[in-house]
């Protein structure tokens, strides 16, 4: 579990996960290709709180500073709910 890691290690792992996801998404509009999939919705459920949560954490700050991730989340939000998320 995470409790065996230091806060700095947890931050590094979280930032690495955000970077890996952003790299994957940068090559395609959605995780599965040209259309949203269940995988997009599952990952969206984990990512959107990082993007929308007002509390500052190193990993959330990294997610918020990653344009490709914000753009992807906006596409998923629009596809799922029919409206863009609040800025």
GROMACS elastic network, one bead per residue, 0.5 to 0.9 nm:
[ bonds ]
;  ai    aj funct       b0    kb
    1     4     6  0.61987   500
    1     5     6  0.79759   500
    2     5     6  0.54983   500
    2     6     6  0.82574   500
    2    10     6  0.69563   500
    3     6     6  0.74718   500
    3     7     6  0.88497   500
    3    10     6  0.89265   500
    5     8     6  0.79980   500
    5     9     6  0.58361   500
    5    10     6  0.62627   500
    6     9     6  0.51229   500
    6    10     6  0.62697   500
    6    11     6  0.86373   500
    7    10     6  0.50707   500
    7    11     6  0.61466   500
    7    12     6  0.86144   500
    8    11     6  0.50693   500
    8    12     6  0.61747   500
    8    13     6  0.86499   500
    9    12     6  0.50454   500
    9    13     6  0.61626   500
    9    14     6  0.85802   500
   10    13     6  0.51265   500
   10    14     6  0.61291   500
   10    15     6  0.85722   500
   11    14     6  0.51228   500
   11    15     6  0.60887   500
   11    16     6  0.84926   500
   11    57     6  0.88398   500
   11    58     6  0.63806   500
   11    59     6  0.61840   500
   12    15     6  0.51715   500
   12    16     6  0.60730   500
   12    17     6  0.86356   500
   12    59     6  0.83701   500
   13    16     6  0.50584   500
   13    17     6  0.62259   500
   13    18     6  0.87282   500
   13    59     6  0.89514   500
   14    17     6  0.51114   500
   14    18     6  0.63013   500
   14    19     6  0.86571   500
   14    58     6  0.84857   500
   14    59     6  0.56819   500
   14    60     6  0.89126   500
   14    62     6  0.88379   500
   15    18     6  0.50809   500
   15    19     6  0.61479   500
   15    20     6  0.85883   500
   15    58     6  0.79208   500
   15    59     6  0.56393   500
   15    60     6  0.88128   500
   15    62     6  0.64891   500
   15    63     6  0.79631   500
   16    19     6  0.50532   500
   16    20     6  0.60892   500
   16    21     6  0.85765   500
   17    20     6  0.50992   500
   17    21     6  0.61298   500
   17    22     6  0.85099   500
   18    21     6  0.51949   500
   18    22     6  0.60804   500
   18    23     6  0.85709   500
   18    47     6  0.88927   500
   18    59     6  0.78196   500
   18    62     6  0.73825   500
   18    63     6  0.63157   500
   18    66     6  0.83358   500
   18    69     6  0.82317   500
   19    22     6  0.50701   500
   19    23     6  0.60761   500
   19    24     6  0.86075   500
   19    62     6  0.86619   500
   19    63     6  0.85161   500
   19    66     6  0.82912   500
   20    23     6  0.51007   500
   20    24     6  0.62337   500
   20    25     6  0.86420   500
   21    24     6  0.51155   500
   21    25     6  0.61063   500
   21    26     6  0.84835   500
   21    69     6  0.78018   500
   22    25     6  0.50890   500
   22    26     6  0.59139   500
   22    27     6  0.89111   500
   22    63     6  0.89892   500
   22    66     6  0.74166   500
   22    67     6  0.86458   500
   22    68     6  0.60593   500
   22    69     6  0.56248   500
   22    72     6  0.89262   500
   23    26     6  0.51913   500
   23    27     6  0.70117   500
   23    68     6  0.84401   500
   24    27     6  0.58545   500
   24    28     6  0.74172   500
   24    31     6  0.74838   500
   25    28     6  0.54220   500
   25    29     6  0.64643   500
   25    30     6  0.63663   500
   25    31     6  0.61853   500
   25    68     6  0.71671   500
   25    69     6  0.74140   500
   25    72     6  0.73722   500
   26    29     6  0.72588   500
   26    30     6  0.89132   500
   26    68     6  0.62639   500
   26    69     6  0.83535   500
   26    72     6  0.88217   500
   27    30     6  0.87932   500
   27    33     6  0.89336   500
   28    31     6  0.69410   500
   28    32     6  0.80734   500
   28    33     6  0.57210   500
   28    34     6  0.69696   500
   29    32     6  0.84170   500
   29    33     6  0.63002   500
   29    34     6  0.58942   500
   29    35     6  0.74613   500
   29    36     6  0.83299   500
   29    72     6  0.69999   500
   29    75     6  0.84067   500
   30    33     6  0.51088   500
   30    34     6  0.60132   500
   30    35     6  0.60704   500
   30    36     6  0.56207   500
   30    37     6  0.75919   500
   30    40     6  0.66974   500
   30    72     6  0.71581   500
   30    75     6  0.85622   500
   30    76     6  0.82492   500
   31    34     6  0.83611   500
   31    35     6  0.83468   500
   31    36     6  0.72664   500
   31    37     6  0.72725   500
   31    39     6  0.67266   500
   31    40     6  0.58194   500
   32    35     6  0.68583   500
   32    36     6  0.68664   500
   32    37     6  0.61921   500
   32    38     6  0.88094   500
   32    39     6  0.73559   500
   32    40     6  0.76153   500
   33    36     6  0.76085   500
   33    37     6  0.85742   500
   36    39     6  0.79513   500
   36    40     6  0.59644   500
   36    41     6  0.76977   500
   36    75     6  0.87243   500
   36    76     6  0.69409   500
   36    79     6  0.75533   500
   36    80     6  0.88846   500
   37    40     6  0.52114   500
   37    41     6  0.66354   500
   37    42     6  0.88151   500
   38    41     6  0.50577   500
   38    42     6  0.61450   500
   38    43     6  0.86151   500
   39    42     6  0.50622   500
   39    43     6  0.61195   500
   39    44     6  0.82905   500
   40    43     6  0.52702   500
   40    44     6  0.57953   500
   40    45     6  0.85436   500
   40    73     6  0.88781   500
   40    76     6  0.71293   500
   41    45     6  0.62335   500
   41    46     6  0.89214   500
   41    76     6  0.72166   500
   41    77     6  0.89352   500
   41    80     6  0.82297   500
   42    45     6  0.53155   500
   42    46     6  0.69650   500
   43    46     6  0.51897   500
   43    47     6  0.61527   500
   43    48     6  0.84910   500
   44    48     6  0.56086   500
   44    49     6  0.85764   500
   44    72     6  0.88538   500
   44    73     6  0.64317   500
   44    76     6  0.71942   500
   44    77     6  0.82307   500
   45    48     6  0.58781   500
   45    49     6  0.72323   500
   46    49     6  0.63856   500
   46    50     6  0.74731   500
   47    50     6  0.53477   500
   47    51     6  0.65460   500
   47    52     6  0.88500   500
   47    60     6  0.88716   500
   47    63     6  0.79352   500
   47    69     6  0.84918   500
   47    73     6  0.76666   500
   48    52     6  0.59473   500
   48    53     6  0.81211   500
   48    70     6  0.86932   500
   48    73     6  0.67471   500
   48    77     6  0.89559   500
   49    52     6  0.51020   500
   49    53     6  0.53709   500
   49    60     6  0.84390   500
   50    53     6  0.55754   500
   50    54     6  0.86021   500
   50    55     6  0.89499   500
   50    57     6  0.87670   500
   50    59     6  0.76581   500
   50    61     6  0.79688   500
   50    63     6  0.65870   500
   50    64     6  0.74081   500
   51    54     6  0.82908   500
   51    60     6  0.64023   500
   51    61     6  0.81019   500
   51    63     6  0.63165   500
   51    64     6  0.53938   500
   51    69     6  0.89647   500
   51    70     6  0.73381   500
   51    73     6  0.85878   500
   52    55     6  0.89574   500
   52    60     6  0.88416   500
   52    64     6  0.84818   500
   52    86     6  0.88935   500
   53    56     6  0.77851   500
   53    60     6  0.78662   500
   55    60     6  0.82592   500
   56    59     6  0.84520   500
   56    60     6  0.64534   500
   56    61     6  0.63261   500
   57    60     6  0.51782   500
   57    61     6  0.59074   500
   57    62     6  0.84736   500
   58    61     6  0.51381   500
   58    62     6  0.62096   500
   58    63     6  0.87550   500
   59    62     6  0.50087   500
   59    63     6  0.62482   500
   59    64     6  0.86312   500
   60    63     6  0.50054   500
   60    64     6  0.60943   500
   60    65     6  0.85135   500
   61    64     6  0.50747   500
   61    65     6  0.61214   500
   61    66     6  0.87595   500
   62    65     6  0.50840   500
   62    66     6  0.63904   500
   63    66     6  0.52646   500
   63    67     6  0.83120   500
   63    69     6  0.68544   500
   63    70     6  0.75953   500
   64    67     6  0.74303   500
   64    69     6  0.78993   500
   64    70     6  0.67727   500
   65    69     6  0.85974   500
   65    70     6  0.81947   500
   66    69     6  0.54832   500
   66    70     6  0.64016   500
   66    71     6  0.87862   500
   67    70     6  0.50437   500
   67    71     6  0.60125   500
   67    72     6  0.84749   500
   68    71     6  0.51473   500
   68    72     6  0.60986   500
   68    73     6  0.85880   500
   69    72     6  0.50963   500
   69    73     6  0.60982   500
   69    74     6  0.85260   500
   70    73     6  0.51336   500
   70    74     6  0.61482   500
   70    75     6  0.87109   500
   71    74     6  0.50617   500
   71    75     6  0.62948   500
   71    76     6  0.87504   500
   72    75     6  0.50821   500
   72    76     6  0.62776   500
   72    77     6  0.85822   500
   73    76     6  0.50862   500
   73    77     6  0.60136   500
   73    78     6  0.84970   500
   73    85     6  0.86527   500
   74    77     6  0.50429   500
   74    78     6  0.60751   500
   74    79     6  0.85057   500
   74    83     6  0.89531   500
   74    84     6  0.60694   500
   74    85     6  0.62238   500
   75    78     6  0.51767   500
   75    79     6  0.60758   500
   75    80     6  0.85365   500
   75    84     6  0.76429   500
   76    79     6  0.50225   500
   76    80     6  0.59637   500
   76    81     6  0.83234   500
   76    84     6  0.89411   500
   77    80     6  0.51718   500
   77    81     6  0.57495   500
   77    82     6  0.73231   500
   77    83     6  0.69632   500
   77    84     6  0.62127   500
   77    85     6  0.63424   500
   78    81     6  0.53231   500
   78    85     6  0.72087   500
   79    82     6  0.56435   500
   79    83     6  0.77277   500
   79    84     6  0.87111   500
   80    83     6  0.82381   500
   81    84     6  0.79259   500
   81    85     6  0.89224   500
   83    86     6  0.89735   500
   84    87     6  0.84417   500
